């Protein structure tokens, strides 16, 4: 998979939630996590368009919420939506047909071309910059404007790799590693990250070779499907666990 597999730290969250409730929490959690992944994969195969819409929605929430939490911003629906929508909306606005091509590959149906005028795209970009200018100041304002420009003007896959790998995943791994609940803290951060990335790379390679041999698809199509459908399947249990943890923290 592209990006650091930050969901690996879900075990730390699960330990905090379930260790005292069950002696075999690890096997139960792992089984439920894998079953949720398989159900998500089956759901995508049966309802690809609905799955894509759900994936975009939970990605928007996930990106926005974690950005707000990480930067200690005051939480509100508008802030989560505005920040989380940046990596979703702007690649589509400025590279509409390229993004539609990606969507067509993912859902197995050719989507019609859409023309979005440069005036509309630039106007929305200006609106976002203006919104963040009046809400935030200093370094975080520059950071957000940087996100906007990169995601608006770099090709979709490159901008996705930039945001997901080098911003979202890296930040999440560092933040999770230094959390007091991290069960992997006895390992060095770089060693642990390299090990997770290596395991992920090996699994990706083996799965990719199998898919190329078993199905008649190009490397481009395989890569796109593997990245985004794989992320959907991993994001669903990751988000569900995050919501359970959040709800539990409110109760306690």
C-alpha positions as CSV (number, residue, x, y, z in Angstrom):
1,X,0.0,0.0,0.0
2,X,1.1,3.6,-0.6
3,X,1.6,5.5,2.7
4,X,2.4,4.4,6.1
5,X,-0.1,1.8,7.4
6,X,-1.2,3.9,10.4
7,X,-4.1,1.7,11.2
8,X,-1.5,-0.7,12.7
9,X,-1.9,1.4,15.9
10,X,-5.6,0.4,16.1
11,X,-4.4,-2.5,18.3
12,X,-3.4,0.1,20.9
13,X,-6.9,1.6,20.9
14,X,-8.4,-1.9,21.1
15,X,-6.3,-2.9,24.0
16,X,-7.4,0.2,25.9
17,X,-11.0,-0.5,25.2
18,X,-11.2,-4.3,25.6
19,X,-8.3,-5.7,27.6
20,X,-10.1,-5.5,30.9
21,X,-13.3,-6.8,29.5
22,X,-12.0,-10.0,27.9
23,X,-8.9,-12.2,28.4
24,X,-8.8,-13.1,24.7
25,X,-9.6,-9.6,23.4
26,X,-6.7,-9.7,20.9
27,X,-8.1,-12.7,18.9
28,X,-11.6,-11.4,19.1
29,X,-10.6,-7.9,17.9
30,X,-8.4,-9.3,15.1
31,X,-11.2,-11.6,13.9
32,X,-13.8,-8.8,13.9
33,X,-11.4,-6.4,12.2
34,X,-10.7,-8.9,9.4
35,X,-14.4,-9.8,9.0
36,X,-15.2,-6.1,8.7
37,X,-12.6,-5.7,6.0
38,X,-14.0,-8.7,4.0
39,X,-17.6,-7.4,4.4
40,X,-16.4,-4.0,3.1
41,X,-14.7,-5.7,0.1
42,X,-17.9,-7.6,-0.7
43,X,-20.0,-4.5,-0.4
44,X,-17.7,-2.7,-2.9
45,X,-18.0,-5.5,-5.4
46,X,-21.8,-5.6,-5.1
47,X,-22.4,-1.8,-4.7
48,X,-19.4,0.0,-6.2
49,X,-20.9,3.4,-6.7
50,X,-22.5,3.5,-3.3
51,X,-19.2,2.3,-1.8
52,X,-17.3,5.1,-3.6
53,X,-19.7,7.7,-2.3
54,X,-19.4,6.3,1.3
55,X,-15.6,6.2,0.9
56,X,-15.4,9.8,-0.1
57,X,-17.7,10.8,2.7
58,X,-15.8,9.0,5.5
59,X,-12.5,10.2,4.1
60,X,-13.7,13.8,4.2
61,X,-14.8,13.3,7.9
62,X,-11.6,11.4,8.8
63,X,-9.2,13.9,7.2
64,X,-11.1,16.9,8.6
65,X,-11.6,15.6,12.1
66,X,-8.0,14.4,12.6
67,X,-6.7,17.8,11.2
68,X,-8.9,19.6,13.8
69,X,-7.8,17.4,16.7
70,X,-4.1,17.4,15.8
71,X,-3.9,21.2,15.5
72,X,-6.0,21.7,18.7
73,X,-8.7,23.6,16.8
74,X,-12.2,24.3,18.2
75,X,-14.3,21.5,16.8
76,X,-17.3,22.3,14.6
77,X,-19.1,20.6,11.7
78,X,-18.1,23.5,9.4
79,X,-14.4,23.3,10.2
80,X,-14.3,19.5,9.8
81,X,-16.1,19.8,6.5
82,X,-14.0,22.7,5.1
83,X,-10.7,21.1,6.1
84,X,-11.7,17.6,5.2
85,X,-13.1,18.5,1.8
86,X,-9.8,20.0,0.6
87,X,-8.2,16.7,-0.6
88,X,-11.6,15.5,-1.9
89,X,-12.9,18.6,-3.8
90,X,-9.9,20.3,-5.3
91,X,-8.4,17.4,-7.4
92,X,-11.8,17.0,-8.9
93,X,-12.2,20.7,-9.6
94,X,-8.9,21.2,-11.4
95,X,-8.5,17.7,-12.9
96,X,-12.1,16.7,-13.4
97,X,-11.7,14.2,-16.3
98,X,-8.7,12.5,-14.8
99,X,-10.6,12.0,-11.5
100,X,-13.7,10.8,-13.4
101,X,-11.4,8.3,-15.1
102,X,-10.2,7.0,-11.8
103,X,-13.8,6.8,-10.5
104,X,-14.8,4.9,-13.7
105,X,-12.0,2.3,-13.1
106,X,-13.1,1.9,-9.5
107,X,-16.8,1.3,-10.1
108,X,-16.4,-0.5,-13.5
109,X,-18.6,1.9,-15.4
110,X,-17.7,4.7,-17.8
111,X,-18.7,8.0,-16.3
112,X,-19.6,10.9,-18.7
113,X,-17.2,13.8,-19.0
114,X,-17.9,17.0,-17.1
115,X,-16.6,20.4,-17.9
116,X,-16.0,22.7,-14.9
117,X,-14.9,26.1,-16.0
118,X,-11.6,27.5,-14.7
119,X,-13.5,30.5,-13.3
120,X,-15.6,28.3,-11.0
121,X,-12.5,26.4,-9.8
122,X,-10.5,29.5,-9.1
123,X,-13.5,31.2,-7.5
124,X,-13.9,28.3,-5.1
125,X,-10.2,28.2,-4.4
126,X,-10.4,31.9,-3.5
127,X,-13.4,31.3,-1.3
128,X,-11.5,28.6,0.7
129,X,-8.4,30.8,1.1
130,X,-10.6,33.7,2.2
131,X,-12.5,31.5,4.7
132,X,-9.3,30.2,6.3
133,X,-7.7,33.7,6.3
134,X,-10.5,35.0,8.5
135,X,-10.5,31.9,10.8
136,X,-6.8,31.1,11.2
137,X,-3.6,33.0,11.4
138,X,0.1,32.3,11.3
139,X,1.7,29.0,10.5
140,X,-1.5,27.0,10.3
141,X,-2.9,29.4,7.7
142,X,0.2,28.9,5.6
143,X,-0.1,25.2,6.0
144,X,-3.7,25.1,4.8
145,X,-3.0,27.4,1.8
146,X,-0.1,25.0,1.0
147,X,-2.5,22.0,1.0
148,X,-4.9,24.0,-1.2
149,X,-2.3,24.8,-3.8
150,X,-0.7,21.3,-3.9
151,X,-4.1,19.5,-4.2
152,X,-5.4,22.0,-6.8
153,X,-2.4,22.0,-9.2
154,X,-0.7,18.6,-8.9
155,X,-2.2,15.6,-10.8
156,X,-4.7,13.7,-8.7
157,X,-2.6,10.6,-7.9
158,X,0.5,12.7,-7.0
159,X,-1.5,15.1,-4.8
160,X,-3.2,12.1,-3.1
161,X,0.1,10.4,-2.4
162,X,1.4,13.8,-1.0
163,X,-1.5,14.3,1.3
164,X,-2.2,10.8,2.4
165,X,1.4,9.6,2.8
166,X,3.4,12.6,3.8
167,X,0.8,14.6,5.7
168,X,-2.0,12.5,7.1
169,X,-0.3,9.1,7.7
170,X,3.0,10.4,8.9
171,X,1.3,12.8,11.3
172,X,-1.0,10.0,12.6
173,X,1.9,7.6,13.1
174,X,4.0,10.1,15.1
175,X,1.0,11.2,17.1
176,X,0.0,7.6,17.9
177,X,3.5,6.5,18.7
178,X,3.9,9.0,21.4
179,X,0.4,8.3,22.8
180,X,0.5,6.9,26.3
181,X,-1.7,4.0,25.2
182,X,0.7,2.8,22.4
183,X,1.6,-0.8,23.0
184,X,4.5,-0.7,20.5
185,X,6.3,2.2,22.3
186,X,9.1,-0.1,23.3
187,X,10.2,-0.2,19.7
188,X,12.0,2.7,18.0
189,X,9.7,4.8,15.9
190,X,11.8,4.5,12.7
191,X,12.3,0.7,13.2
192,X,8.6,0.2,13.8
193,X,7.6,2.3,10.9
194,X,10.0,0.7,8.5
195,X,8.9,-2.8,9.6
196,X,5.2,-1.9,9.1
197,X,5.9,-0.4,5.7
198,X,8.0,-3.4,4.6
199,X,5.3,-5.9,5.6
200,X,2.8,-3.8,3.8
201,X,5.0,-3.7,0.7
202,X,5.5,-7.4,0.7
203,X,1.8,-8.1,1.0
204,X,1.1,-5.6,-1.8
205,X,3.6,-7.2,-4.1
206,X,2.4,-10.7,-3.6
207,X,-1.3,-9.6,-4.0
208,X,-0.4,-7.5,-7.1
209,X,1.4,-10.4,-8.8
210,X,-1.5,-12.7,-8.1
211,X,-4.1,-10.2,-9.4
212,X,-2.0,-9.7,-12.6
213,X,-1.8,-13.4,-13.2
214,X,-5.4,-14.2,-12.3
215,X,-7.2,-11.3,-14.0
216,X,-6.7,-9.6,-17.3
217,X,-6.0,-6.0,-16.2
218,X,-3.2,-3.5,-16.7
219,X,-0.8,-2.4,-14.0
220,X,-2.4,1.0,-14.0
221,X,-5.9,-0.4,-13.4
222,X,-4.6,-2.8,-10.8
223,X,-2.7,-0.1,-9.0
224,X,-5.7,2.3,-8.9
225,X,-8.1,-0.5,-7.7
226,X,-5.7,-1.8,-5.1
227,X,-4.9,1.6,-3.6
228,X,-8.4,2.9,-3.3
229,X,-10.5,-0.2,-2.8
230,X,-7.9,-1.4,-0.3
231,X,-8.0,1.9,1.5
232,X,-11.8,1.7,1.7
233,X,-11.7,-1.8,3.2
234,X,-9.1,-0.7,5.8
235,X,-10.7,2.7,6.5
236,X,-14.1,1.2,7.5
237,X,-12.9,-0.7,10.6
238,X,-10.4,2.1,11.4
239,X,-13.2,4.7,11.4
240,X,-15.6,2.4,13.4
241,X,-13.0,1.8,16.0
242,X,-12.3,5.5,16.2
243,X,-16.0,6.3,16.7
244,X,-16.3,3.6,19.4
245,X,-13.2,5.0,21.2
246,X,-14.6,8.6,20.9
247,X,-18.0,7.5,22.3
248,X,-16.3,5.6,25.1
249,X,-14.2,8.6,26.1
250,X,-17.4,10.8,26.3
251,X,-19.1,8.2,28.6
252,X,-16.1,8.0,30.9
